[in-house]
């Protein structure tokens, strides 16, 4: 546990927060001027911060969220949803005359997804926003940084000095990169490698890490980052997860479930892993717990719910003897 911050300390989540409009199941996309009928559509709290805060709440960890929304119908929806689940949204700035960022998620068979996103108020989400709410962030044991590749003023280069300050005052810095929509250029690679030097827990998935490093396989990619972040936790979806600290490796398999919708599974894994880590569990137990929680989420149909620790433990008990 972080010195001076107890086991019941909040978790800070700083990054992209937005609603997602889910559309499923999409067998094929319409051509121009064509209309197709799909089974369902719904609006839900999403973005790295949205998925993470809902998992934290379900696990009994208080989330402190810092992000930006627009002053429009989608922004009002988000603030109402956060209030309904009892989340402290004082760090969410609602910006007049800005659109709320929106993700339109098309879900195919087997949980496949395609996403169209708008930036909107996220164009003004920067380190200055986080610093305006630093009193809340300072009370947290861990700070999860997300969305740096899609937030113009919260890039990995912008975040680097902020992450150093967090770490210098004794907070654990966790980083989930998500996908780089600009194509994983040299700037992304250089700035991410620099940021990793200040990161305690790096949480990429295998596709992100191989794209970042240019390595042919995740095993090779891990070797290129193993000396940077204090620990790297590689998410491999149905194949499981890998813990790396220096040259040490611990790998656990995933759980066989029917994946209906994988959106937000990585964000859910992140918080489950941090929850397990703050309890002092060994890496194998952390990985299994996080994989199990993600499996419970991706196998749901209809509106998503988030399992508590008891539900995750029951899932594990039924599968690990």
Secondary structure, DSSP 8 states (H G I E B T S, - for coil): --TTS-TT--EEEES--EEEEEEE--SS---TT-----SEEEEEEEHHHHHHHHHHHHTT--EEEEEEEESSHHHHHHHHHHHHTT-B-TTEEEETT----EEEEEE-TTB-EEEEE--GGGGG--HHHHHHTHHHHTT-SEEEEE-TTT-TTS-HHHHHHHHHHHHHTT-EEEEE----TT---HHHHHHHHHHHTT-SEE--BHHHHHHHH--SSHHHHHHHHTTTSSEEEEE-GGG-EEEEETTEEEEE-------SB-TTHHHHHHHHHHHHHHTT--HHHHHHHHHHHHHHHHT--SS-----HHHHHHHHHHH--
